[in-house]
Amino acid sequence: MPGLLIAHGLYGSARNWGVISKRLSDSRQVVAADMRNHGSSPWFETHSYPDMAEDLAALLEELEGPFDVLGHSMGGKAAMVLALTRPDLVNRLIVADIAPVTYSHSQIQYIEAMKSVDLSRIESRSDVNAQLEGKVDNPALISFFTQSIDIKEKQWRLNLETLGAEMPKIMSFPDISGHYDGKVMFLTGAESDYVTREHRPKIKALFPKAQFVKIPDAGHWLHADRPRAFEAAIRTWLG
């Protein structure tokens, strides 16, 4: 059975996927990667989808892929570019709550919020939480962001400068011709508006075998909102 590579979303890390990775590893090798400018991975001055797809391709070559590939949000776009440019490395593709389109909403306000944290004053995660309250609209996002801070070193594990500068690229999707002929599942949260019916022609043009599955009572962070339902959907489809 092929391994499974997981690519996280913006401001995330492999660590966010620890529980799901561990549970899915009962039957296969599961590798969750820290994307560039995130977690323990190197920092660069660029953060484009061709860059991220090349990073994933290099990792899969080391792992002697092809693997099944699961990507959420930003990681989903990187995984789509990987499948379109290096189909030899992607056995099947799961795209979690994102479409191959440019989005108009930006995530820049969260960069500003994280940059505003006075790192010299933090002794614990609750100190970070306290500073982010009132600046971040969603309490669940605050605890998610604080997972990317190194309390001991008093620094973010996110390259906030590059992520801010490259935000237009992160919100967009590169103009790629061709298509990926493997099996693809677009797994979305029923409460999320990131993947709509209007996106389907573009999806089908790039991924002719795309199938669409919705998880009830889940938003954009579907793996956090409904982890068991998310895991079950992955298992069933890959099975």
N, C-alpha and C positions, 0 to 999 in steps of 0.2 A: 504494500500500500504506500502511495507517495506521501512524503512529508507535507506539513502545512506551514506556510510562512505567513505571519501576521504583520501588517503594516498599520501602525496607529495613526490617529488624526492629529490636527494642529494642537500644540501645547500638551500633547500626551507623551507617553513613553511605553516601552515594552512592559514596564512594571504594572501599568493600568490593566494589562491583559493577563496578569499572573494567574488569577483563579481560573479563567476560561482556558488558558493555555494548559494548565495543569490537568484540568478535567478532560480536555480533548486528547491529552497525551497518553491516555490509557490504551489507545489502539494505533497510534502513529507517532512519528517524530514531529514535535511542534516547535517552531522557532519564532519567537517574537523579536522583531528588530527595533532598536532605537533609530529613528530617522535622523538624517543630518540636522545639525543645529538643535537637537533634542537629546535629553537623557545623557547617556555616556558616550554618544557618538561625536565625532569631530565637528568643529565649527568651520563653516565656509562663508564666503561673502555672497554666495548665490544660493537660491532656494527654488529652483524651477522644477517642473515635473520631469523633463528629460534628465536633469541631474539626479533626482530621486530614483527614477526608473533605472538609471545606470548603477546607482548604489545597490539597489535590490538585485540587479542582474549579476553584479560582482559577487554578492553574497550567495546567490543561488549557484553560481559556478563553483564557488568553494564548497558548497553543500552537495555538489554533483546532482543538481536538479535534473529534470523538472519536478516542481512541487505544485500542490494546490496552493493558491494564493488568496488570502483574505485581507482586504483593505477597508478601513473605515474613514469616511470623510476625506481629508487630505491624503491619507494613505490609500484610500480607494481610487482617487485620481492617479496617484503614482502607480498603483497596481494596474490600472487600465492602460496607462502609457507603456508599462512593462509588457503587458500582453500584446499590445499592438506592435511594439518594436522588437520584442524578443519572444515570440510565441513558442519557440523551442524550449523555453524555461518554465512555461506556465501550463500545467496539466489541466486544471479547471480554475475558474476565477469566481470569487465572491466579492461583490461590491456592496458595502454596508452604508446605506443612506447618503448617496451622493450620485450626481449625474455628470456626464462628460460635457459640462456647459460652464459658462462664466456666470458667477453670481454677483448681484449688485450690492448685497449687504457685505460690510467689511467686519473684520474681527479686530480692527486697530484699537478700539476702546479698551480691549483687554490688555494689549501691550502697554498702553499708557497707564492702566491701573497697576500692572505688575512693576513697571518702572518707578512708580511713585512710592513703592514700599521702601522705607528706610531700613536697609539691611543691617546697619550698625546696631539697631535696637532690637533685633530678634534673637530670642533664646529658645523659642519653641514654635511649633506650627500654629499654636493658638495666637501668638503674637502677629503672625502673618495674616491669619484670618481676621483679626481685629482691624488691621490696617486696610484690608481689602473690603471690609463691610461698608456699604454705602457707595462703593465705587464699582462693584460688580452686582448686577441685578439678580443673579440667581445663586442662592446659597450652595447648591450642589456644585456649581462651577468653581466656587471659592475653594472647596475642599479638593476638587480636581486640580486646580492650579497649584495649590500648596504641596501637592505630591512632587512637583518639579522644582522644589527649593532644597538646597543643601544647607541645613541649619548650622552644621559644624563649621563649614567654610564660609557661611553667610553670603551665598551667591545662588543665582538662578541656574538651573541646568538647561536653560533655554537661551539661545542666542537672540535676545530680544531686539538688538540692533538690526541684524540681518532679516529677521522675520518681519519687522516693521517695514524695512525698506523694500522687501520683496512681496509685500501683501498683495499688490495688483496681480502678480504671477500666481500667488496661492489661490486667489479668488477665481482665476481664469482657468481655461483648459487649452492646451496647445492645439494648433491646427494640424491634425495628423490625418493623412489619407490612408486608405487600406482598411482592413478589418481583421478581427480575431475570430477564427472559426471554431474555437473550443467551446465547451459548455460554460455558461455564465449565469449566476444568480444575482439579481439585484434585490437585496434584502433591505426593506425599509421599515421605519416606524410609522404606524398608522396615524399618529398625531403629528408627524413631521411634514413640512412642505418642501423639503429639499429635492424630492424626486416626484415630478407631476406627470400627468398624461401627456402634456405638451412636450415633455422631454423624450417620449418613447420613440418617435421617428429617428432622432439623432442616435439614441441608444441602439436601435435595431440596425441602423446603417453601419455602425462600428462593430456591433456584437450581434450578428444575425440569430444566434441561438439563445439570446437572452431570455431568461424566465424571471417573473416578478413575484416576490413573496412579501407579505406584510405581517408585521408583528403587532397585535392589538395592544392598546394602552402604552405604546412606546413612542418617544419622541426621537430627536436626532441622535441622542446618546443611547441608542436602543440596547446596547450590550450592558449598560449600567442600569437602565430602567427595568429591563426584563431579562436578567442574565440567563435564567433557566430556559425560557422560551427561545432566546437567541441561540443558546447552545444546542437545543433540540432541533432547531431549524437547520443549523450547520450540519449536525450529525445525520439527519434524515437525507439532506440533499447530497452530501458527500458519500453517504452509505450506498 
